[in-house]
Amino acid sequence: MIQWNSIVSSVFEEVKLTVSTGQVADYIPQLSGIDPEKYGLCLTPISGDQICAGDADEKFSVQSISKIYAVALAIALKGEDIWKRVGVEPSGNPFNSLVQLEYEKGIPRNPLINAGALVISDILLTYLKDPKQVFLNFVTALCGGDKIQINPAVAESEKLSGFKNASMAFFLKSFNNLDNEVQDVLDFYFFQCAIEMSCRELSQSFQLFAKGGIAPDGKRILTVSQTKRLNALMQTCGFYDESGDFAYRVGLPGKSGVGGGIVAVHPGQYSIAVWSPPLNKKGNSVKGMQTLELLTTRSGMSIF
């Protein structure tokens, strides 16, 4: 039997002492002032209590981690129809690449890069009467009832500095791949990226993907097939153009965000979230990557 308490504790203490070589995201002004020394993690087995360390209960901006919630909600609503407007292939390019979007005539490679997430935002705007509240309620339910909110200052900061995202949205509109007004799509996208969660909440929410599509209240949100497909999508696309390296080093489906969070899942076994703000050049948490590599190596519990 795996001694998760001792593994989590030893990994946390080792990584905590390392000097991070990364940089806190500064292209979103509201994120630039985050303390780079913050570090927390939380592992949630599919049975048993959560095991947390460090700043696991401090909320932070999840940023692109929110994309997996959006696509899960979209596929729960519309099923396979969503793939008519966005692909499922790894991008091999930065998450905000305009070149790739032009080359592929307005069909984003996958929903976990910015252009793809904008298309998913458009789908939710079309099919939900109150998409912002539905989205918050959806994420809150995945956390087991702890109320999830956004940070309005972060959302506003993204709106004032998100020029590339605006360019992508107009580009998508020019290829007839947005049905709603560009500003409405951008507003919802910046809203979803600005939700704040802790490692404890993130780890709990990803039990959806560890338990085959079942929410904490026992309600089925996704089919087994949909859950399998989204886990595969996270495995191949969850870390932008570093997804292959993450699969090689860590061996788990997951999703990162430029707020410094990483959340990953071992289907049928556990989910885990890590937060450390300094990022590498690919936009992923340096200590987060290190933590998860050590954890899967020492436990022997990756999907491979």
N, C-alpha and C positions, 0 to 999 in steps of 0.2 A: 504493500500500500504506500502510495506517494505521501511523503511528509510535507505537505504544502506550506505549513507554517514556517518550517525551518528554511525551505527553499526561498520563499518570498522574502523572509528576513535577511538571509545571507546575500541574496541578489541586491536587495535595496541598500544594504550597508556598503557593499562593494562599489556599486555605481554611484552612490552619494558622494564617495570620496574622490571620484575622478573629476578632472578639470574638463569642462565642456569646451569643445572647439567651435561650437555653433554660435549663431547670432539670432537674437530675438527679432521676429518679424517687425520691420519698421515702415513698410510701405502702406500699412494700415495704421495711421497715427495713434489711434486709441490703444493699440496693442504694444506700441514701442516702449511704454513705461513699465511693462510687467517685470517683476523681480526675476532675473535669470536663475536665481538659486532655488526657486520653487521646484519641488520634486515630490511626486506622490504616485502610488499605485494601489490597485485593488483587484484581487482575483475572486471571481464568483464561481464556485463549483456548481454543477447542476443539482447536486444535493449537498447540503451542509452550509455552514456559515461563510460569509465573506471574510477574506483575509486582506487587510489593508495596512499600508505603511506610509509614513510621511504626510504630505499635504493632500491626502486622499479625499478629504471632505471639503476642500476649498473649491469653489466654483470658478470656472474659467471659460473663455470663449471657445466653443468647439469648432467653429469655422467649418471646414469641408467635411468633418465627420457628419454634419447634418445632412449631407447629400445621400447617405445610405438610408436615413429615415425617410427622406422625400421619395426616393425611388421605391422603397418598400410600400409606402402609402399609395404611390401611383400604380404599382403592379397589383396591389390589393383591390384597387378601384377598377382598373382597366385591363388587367391581365396582359396577355402577350401583345396586345395592340400597341403598347408603348414602344415596342422595338421597330415599328414602322418609321419612327422619327429619330431614333438614336440607336447607335450600334452597341456591340458588346466586346469590341476588340481593344487590347491595350493601345495606348496612344504612342508611346515611344517618344513623346515630345513634352515640353513643359505644360503644366495644367492650364495655362492661359494662352496657348498658341493660337494665333490668328491664321498662320500660314496653312496649318493642317485643315482648318475649317474651310478655307477657300478652296484648297485642293480637292476636298471631298464634297464640295458643292452644298455646304450648309447642313450636312448630316454629321453630327458629332460622333467621334469614335465610341464613346461610352458615357454613361450618365454620371461618372465620378470625376470627370474633368469639368471645368467651368462651363464650357459651351453646352455640354450634355445636361448639366444641372439646370441651366437656364431653360432648356426644352422641358425638363421634368417640372420646373416651376410653372411653365406655361400650361402644361397639362392639368396641374392641380388647380390653377386659377380658373380653368374652363369648367371643371367638373365639381368644384366645391363652392358653396354659397359664401362661406366665411373661411377661406383657406388658412389664414393666420391662426385663428382660434382652433380649427380642426387639427392643424399641424402641432400646436402646443399640446392639445389634449392627447394626441396620438403618442407623442414622446413621453408625456407625463404618465400615461397608462403603461408604457413599456418600463418605466422606472418603478412601477408598483404603487403609484399614487402621489409621490413627492412632486409638488407643483413645479413645473419647469417654466422659466421666464426668459425673455431676451434682455440684453443690455442695450437700451436705446442709444446710448452714447456710441457704442461700437457700430450699431446699424447706421447711424448718421455719419460716422467717420468713414465707413465703407462707401456710403452713397456719395460722399464728397470727394473721395479719392479713387473710386472704381472706374477709371476711364477705360481700361482694357475690357472690363466686363460689359460696359456700355457699348463699346465697339463691337464686341461679339454679339450682343443682343440685336443691334441694328443689322449686323451682317446676317444673322439668322432670319431676321424679318425680310431681308432682301431676297432670301431664298425660299420665302413662304413657309418657314418652319417655326414661326411664332404666330399664334392666332390672336393673342391679346396685345394690347398696347405695350410698347417696349418699356416705358417707364413703370407700368404696373408689374411687369415681369421682374424688372430689376429690383423694385421695391420689395417684392416677396422674397426674392433670392437673398438680398442683403438682410432681410428680417430673419430668415431661417439660419443663416450663417452666424447670427449674433446671439443665438441661444447660449445660455450658460449652464454648465453641468459640472459636477464633480466626478472624480474617478469612480467613486462608489456608485453614482447614478449611471454613468456610462457603462460600467461593467454589468450592472444589473440589467440595463436596457438591452444589451447584446445577448442576454439569455434567449431572446426571440430566435436568434440564429443558432444558438447552441441546442435549443429544444425543438427544432424542426418546425418553427413557425407559431409556437404557443406563447401567448403573453403571460405575465405573472398571475393574472386572475384566472388562468386556465382557458381563456378564450382563444380559438384559433384565428390568427391574423393572416397568416400566409399558408398556402398549401405546402406539403413536403417538397414538391417539385419547385415551387417558387423560392423556397428557402435554400434549396440546393443551388439554384441558379444564382441567387444573390451572393451566396458564399463563394461560388466560383468567380463571380464578378469582382468581389473584394480581393480574392487571391491574385487575380491577374491585373487588376486595374486600381487597387485601393491606395497605391503609393506613387501615383503618377509615373514618371519615367524611372522610378527606383523600385517598381513593383517586383521585378525579377530578382533584384538584390535582396529584398525583404523575404521573398519566398525561399531563396537560397540560404539566408542566414537564420531566419526565424521559423518558416514553415507553417504559417497560420494565415487564414483569411483575415483581413482587417481593413481599417481605414484610418488615415491620419488627417490632421488639420494644422494649419499654420499657427494656431494658438498654442501649439506644443503638445497637443494630445494625440495619443494613439490608442485605438481600441481594437482588440482582436478576439478571435473565437476558435475554440477547438470543438467542432460539432459533437454533441453527445458527452462532452467532458467538462468544459469550463469556458468562461469569458473573462477577459482581463483588460483593464484600462491603465494607461500610464500617462503622466503629465510632467513635462519638463520643457519650458519655453524655448531655449536655444535650438535653432534649426540648422540642418546642413544645407548645402547648396541646392538640394533637390526639394527643400521645403518640409523635410521630416525631422522630428525631434531626435537629436543626437543620443541623448540618454534614454529616450524611449526605445529606440532601435537596439541599443546596447542591453537594456533591461530585458527585452523580450527574447533576444538571442540567448542570453545567459539562462533565462528561465526555461526555455524549451530544451536547451542543451542539458541542463542539470536534471530536469525532470524526465527527459526522454519523451515528452508529450507534445509532439507536433503532429500534423496530419500525415507526415511522410515516414 
